[in-house]
């Protein structure tokens, strides 16, 4: 160890008094660098040690501790055991090499009295052949005004590992480290309390958590922290796993972080209470900003999410500033505050939307949240983002068997503008949610194939969605539901302000077909019509038995709001014979048709039945579910299905003069070519 010459003698004397054995093994050089000692530097059981060098740069030389079999020290260039107080101030640690703990290894008994502080230090270019620049087990470690950069590790993390007790980092910068297979800058673990304040993490590289990985941590608090251009497979900035409490305070920024698999900014799994507050997220790519699963209480407050361009190679590192103030104003009577900013029908827009249609379900929405017990979004603004299901948010739930009322999702003062869902939900996609309430929020200029603003699915669970006291401006669905598209369970809208929402089917709401409506002509399918069951009034008169009906028969697929389901171009409808009629009494031909924009057009229907009678035929569509929806326990839930089989009366006229009547009841003109089946069955010449 090299010390200034004027303190070397005192230092040696003090060490000799405290520990003669240690002094005998410690080489202190009075400012001379003639050789490198091959000894451990061990601070053992000191009450207080202050290690400073105010006017110089202090270098720990390479190979500071005894080499292992491969010539590389095993535990740390600086090894500290069970000291009470230690302050390392004003030093530069550069070019050190160890198996573990390239700069500092703390192996301490975890008590409240033990604390190590590193201040005003530059720690750079150190190498841990296996892992960790600093390893701290069991004490309070404080890093303040430190520059930690360009350190490397061969196998795991070149950063800081801390477990048990407390780690505090203030006014420090971490930059440009290759994170090996775990995490770049900071691995917090095992019942640790972590505090980060005025810290920058820049260009870290890792597998999980390009900047920070937290596993089984007691509590994390972040104030005024910036994560800039970090990369990782999962959680490019942070990965939070099995952590109890996470709180963001002050003003925090996530900027241009990139994940190769998922979560460009924060990956969250099995955490108890997470509060993301006062954060500006600016990113790019299609791997999601936040991916979270199984969080007990999840609050997102006063946060903004917006895109930025991918950085160019070798471009200067930016220093973004926080500018989002969370101001939210909604006047329910104001229909002009949001203008139509997108011409959805333009060639340029359509070309851009085509470019995201190749996204798949492996593409994450910017916020993808699964199985959060209590999820609250308050004063959140999301703009111009892209996802597959959910251009801004994708909220999903697994099957819930107990305490369903405890699972809630609430939106308040949420603004989602100009987002695109490649498939469902231009702004929000929710699946199987027990309880969702969206209130006092604004959605504008969002677009998807279905659910221009919101898509609501309920495959299982007893789902509930209510949208109230909110504004919807110029949202657009290529197919169905300018504001809301729901299936399986009904989503409810009340007291909303809306302007200019559009869809092929359902400018406001699109649902599922529940019945068929007989139309006099196709134009009757335009707009909404009153729902009524066909068997009450509708009949087809003067039908010639055995002959082609001369008129087309039109039927529209209708939803519960009286709208034609114009998005259906594939389902099949069938005119059938009731079970009460025998095949020998009624025969049908040309009785199937495929929907076109929700309309069935039966041409040339042939009905053979006894002349002079009225028969009831059934009309059914495979697009209409025949069974009622059920909740997760198998009990009846609110039905979204309707009449799969409806009846239509056919009045068979008598055979007229000049016609012959077969034994099957068909009427044919005398001298006409009688169909072969009737010739065979009736022995006609």
Rosetta blueprint (number, residue, H / E / L):
1 X L
2 X E
3 X E
4 X L
5 X H
6 X H
7 X H
8 X H
9 X H
10 X H
11 X H
12 X H
13 X H
14 X H
15 X H
16 X H
17 X H
18 X H
19 X L
20 X H
21 X H
22 X H
23 X H
24 X H
25 X H
26 X L
27 X L
28 X L
29 X E
30 X E
31 X L
32 X L
33 X L
34 X L
35 X L
36 X L
37 X L
38 X L
39 X L
40 X L
41 X L
42 X E
43 X E
44 X E
45 X L
46 X L
47 X L
48 X L
49 X E
50 X E
51 X E
52 X E
53 X L
54 X L
55 X L
56 X L
57 X L
58 X L
59 X L
60 X L
61 X L
62 X L
63 X L
64 X L
65 X L
66 X L
67 X E
68 X L
69 X L
70 X L
71 X L
72 X L
73 X E
74 X L
75 X E
76 X L
77 X L
78 X L
79 X E
80 X E
81 X E
82 X L
83 X L
84 X L
85 X E
86 X E
87 X E
88 X E
89 X E
90 X L
91 X L
92 X E
93 X E
94 X E
95 X L
96 X L
97 X E
98 X E
99 X E
100 X E
101 X L
102 X L
103 X L
104 X E
105 X E
106 X E
107 X E
108 X L
109 X L
110 X L
111 X L
112 X L
113 X L
114 X L
115 X E
116 X E
117 X E
118 X E
119 X E
120 X L
121 X L
122 X E
123 X E
124 X E
125 X L
126 X L
127 X E
128 X E
129 X E
130 X E
131 X E
132 X L
133 X L
134 X E
135 X E
136 X E
137 X E
138 X L
139 X L
140 X E
141 X E
142 X E
143 X E
144 X E
145 X L
146 X L
147 X E
148 X E
149 X E
150 X L
151 X L
152 X E
153 X E
154 X L
155 X L
156 X L
157 X L
158 X L
159 X L
160 X E
161 X E
162 X E
163 X E
164 X L
165 X L
166 X E
167 X E
168 X E
169 X E
170 X E
171 X E
172 X E
173 X E
174 X E
175 X E
176 X E
177 X E
178 X E
179 X L
180 X L
181 X L
182 X L
183 X L
184 X L
185 X L
186 X E
187 X E
188 X E
189 X E
190 X L
191 X L
192 X L
193 X E
194 X E
195 X E
196 X E
197 X E
198 X E
199 X E
200 X E
201 X E
202 X E
203 X E
204 X E
205 X E
206 X E
207 X E
208 X E
209 X L
210 X L
211 X L
212 X E
213 X E
214 X E
215 X E
216 X L
217 X L
218 X L
219 X E
220 X E
221 X E
222 X E
223 X E
224 X L
225 X L
226 X E
227 X E
228 X E
229 X L
230 X L
231 X E
232 X E
233 X E
234 X E
235 X L
236 X L
237 X L
238 X E
239 X E
240 X E
241 X E
242 X L
243 X L
244 X L
245 X E
246 X E
247 X E
248 X E
249 X E
250 X L
251 X L
252 X E
253 X E
254 X E
255 X E
256 X L
257 X L
258 X E
259 X E
260 X E
261 X E
262 X E
263 X L
264 X L
265 X L
266 X E
267 X E
268 X E
269 X E
270 X E
271 X E
272 X E
273 X E
274 X E
275 X E
276 X E
277 X E
278 X E
279 X E
280 X E
281 X E
282 X E
283 X E
284 X L
285 X L
286 X L
287 X L
288 X L
289 X L
290 X E
291 X E
292 X E
293 X E
294 X E
295 X E
296 X E
297 X E
298 X E
299 X E
300 X E
301 X E
302 X E
303 X E
304 X E
305 X E
306 X E
307 X E
308 X L
309 X L
310 X L
311 X L
312 X L
313 X L
314 X L
315 X L
316 X L
317 X L
318 X L
319 X L
320 X L
321 X L
322 X L
323 X L
324 X L
325 X L
326 X L
327 X L
328 X L
329 X L
330 X L
331 X L
332 X L
333 X L
334 X L
335 X L
336 X L
337 X L
338 X L
339 X L
340 X L
341 X L
342 X L
343 X L
344 X L
345 X L
346 X L
347 X H
348 X H
349 X H
350 X H
351 X H
352 X H
353 X H
354 X H
355 X H
356 X H
357 X L
358 X L
359 X L
360 X L
361 X L
362 X L
363 X L
364 X L
365 X L
366 X L
367 X E
368 X E
369 X E
370 X E
371 X L
372 X L
373 X L
374 X E
375 X E
376 X E
377 X E
378 X E
379 X E
380 X E
381 X E
382 X E
383 X E
384 X L
385 X L
386 X E
387 X E
388 X E
389 X E
390 X L
391 X L
392 X L
393 X E
394 X E
395 X E
396 X E
397 X L
398 X L
399 X L
400 X L
401 X L
402 X L
403 X L
404 X H
405 X H
406 X H
407 X L
408 X E
409 X E
410 X E
411 X E
412 X E
413 X E
414 X E
415 X E
416 X E
417 X E
418 X L
419 X L
420 X E
421 X E
422 X E
423 X E
424 X E
425 X L
426 X L
427 X L
428 X E
429 X E
430 X E
431 X E
432 X L
433 X L
434 X L
435 X L
436 X E
437 X E
438 X E
439 X E
440 X L
441 X L
442 X E
443 X E
444 X E
445 X L
446 X L
447 X E
448 X E
449 X E
450 X E
451 X L
452 X L
453 X L
454 X E
455 X E
456 X E
457 X E
458 X L
459 X L
460 X L
461 X L
462 X L
463 X L
464 X L
465 X E
466 X E
467 X E
468 X E
469 X L
470 X L
471 X E
472 X E
473 X E
474 X L
475 X L
476 X E
477 X E
478 X E
479 X E
480 X E
481 X L
482 X L
483 X L
484 X E
485 X E
486 X E
487 X L
488 X L
489 X L
490 X L
491 X L
492 X E
493 X E
494 X E
495 X L
496 X L
497 X E
498 X E
499 X E
500 X L
501 X L
502 X E
503 X E
504 X E
505 X E
506 X L
507 X L
508 X L
509 X E
510 X E
511 X L
512 X L
513 X L
514 X L
515 X E
516 X E
517 X E
518 X E
519 X E
520 X L
521 X L
522 X H
523 X H
524 X H
525 X H
526 X L
527 X L
528 X E
529 X L
530 X L
531 X L
532 X L
533 X L
534 X H
535 X H
536 X H
537 X L
538 X L
539 X E
540 X E
541 X E
542 X E
543 X E
544 X L
545 X L
546 X L
547 X L
548 X E
549 X L
550 X L
551 X L
552 X L
553 X E
554 X E
555 X E
556 X E
557 X E
558 X E
559 X L
560 X L
561 X L
562 X L
563 X E
564 X E
565 X L
566 X L
567 X L
568 X L
569 X L
570 X L
571 X L
572 X E
573 X E
574 X E
575 X E
576 X E
577 X E
578 X L
579 X L
580 X L
581 X L
582 X L
583 X L
584 X L
585 X L
586 X L
587 X E
588 X E
589 X E
590 X L
591 X L
592 X E
593 X E
594 X E
595 X L
596 X E
597 X L
598 X L
599 X E
600 X E
601 X E
602 X E
603 X L
604 X L
605 X L
606 X E
607 X E
608 X E
609 X L
610 X L
611 X L
612 X L
613 X L
614 X E
615 X E
616 X E
617 X E
618 X E
619 X E
620 X E
621 X E
622 X L
623 X L
624 X L
625 X L
626 X L
627 X L
628 X L
629 X L
630 X E
631 X L
632 X L
633 X L
634 X L
635 X L
636 X E
637 X L
638 X L
639 X L
640 X L
641 X L
642 X L
643 X L
644 X L
645 X E
646 X E
647 X E
648 X E
649 X E
650 X E
651 X E
652 X E
653 X L
654 X L
655 X L
656 X L
657 X L
658 X L
659 X E
660 X E
661 X E
662 X L
663 X L
664 X L
665 X L
666 X L
667 X E
668 X E
669 X E
670 X L
671 X L
672 X L
673 X L
674 X L
675 X L
676 X H
677 X H
678 X H
679 X H
680 X H
681 X H
682 X H
683 X L
684 X L
685 X L
